[in-house]
Each structure stands twice: as C-alpha cells, then as structure tokens.
Amino acid sequence: MAALRIRQDYSPSDLRQRAARERDTRASLRLLAIANALEGMTRTEAARLAGMERQALHDAIQRFNVEGPDDLHDRPRSGRPEQLNPGQQAALKAHILHGPEPERDGVSAWRLVDLCEHVERTYGVHYSEWGLSCLLKRLNLSRQKTRPSHPKGNPAAQAAFKKGTPVKAAGPRDRAP
C-alpha cells in the first residue's frame, strides 16, 4: 500500500498560522494535523496530537490535496427532517407566547409535558420532552418561566405596596457625636 503524499503548496508554518485564525475548531485541528504530518511526524502521532483517528487524518489529507485548506470544514448534513412544518412551528410559537389560560388549560405556566400533549393533540405528532426542548431552542424560545402571579392578584395594590414611603437608613454622618 503506497503512502499518501501531501501536496507541498503550503508550508507547515503557513498551515499553523491559518489554523490559528480559523474559527471552525475541527477545521483548525485538521490543519494542525496536516502541518504535523508535513513536518515529518508519523501519521498516527500527528492524528493523536490533533485528537483524531489516523483514518480521519487520511481523509483530511485527501480533501486537502484536492481542494486545499478551504475544503477542511465540515460539510453540511441533511439530518432528519422536521416533524412540524414552518407554519405549524409558527402557530406553536404563537400559542406558547400567548400563554396558558388556567380555566381552559388547567395550568398557570407551560411545562414541556403540557406542550408535548398539546402538539400531539393538535398536530398528531409525538415529541419527547427533550425533542420539544430542542425545537423550542430552534424557535428562539427559552425554558425560563416568569415569576408566577396569582390570578386574583391586584397589580395596583402590589405597586402601591412596593412604592411605600422610603425609609432612610442612618449613616455614619447622621449619628450624634
């Protein structure tokens, strides 16, 4: 089996400088591994120092030889398609932002369990709590809850209570000599 040659267009120091400026960590590690291999390290040692397998370094070198250092970024992956279409996701987000009605929904704040039931009842799609949490994150929604407020609370009375007369604390200048 013949050894895979690395193209010599770039010096190891050029690759290290480029790796230092690279924002993509994985591409940076690939550049460093190739620089190590160019400097004469064994492929196994160069890969180990970059935190990858020898086969991953071999694949990175092949990509580097064909396209150069720009091709060392991760390629986009298709992944699993969303279960809810964009319109359903927008409707779910609006439903969440509207908030629950205690009389209708039986809760005063949304929990993931309640939202999973709502999605299954409304759209016929089953989400686990973890999966729905990931969806909410993609919709830029937070799992933080607002402070609870009693449905029969009086906001005006609460504001008046908070605004009461300020009490001045005795400081060091206010004391008698």
Secondary structure, 3 states (H helix, E strand, C coil): CCCCCCCCCCCHHHHHHHHHHCCCHHHHHHHHHHHHHHCCCCHHHHHHHCCCCHHHHHHHHHHHHHHCHHHHCCCCCCCCCCCCCHHHHHHHHHHHHHCCCHHHHCCCCCCHHHHHHHHHHHHCCCCCHHHHHHHHHHCCCCCCCCCCCCCCCCHHHHHHHHHCCCCCCCCCCCCCC
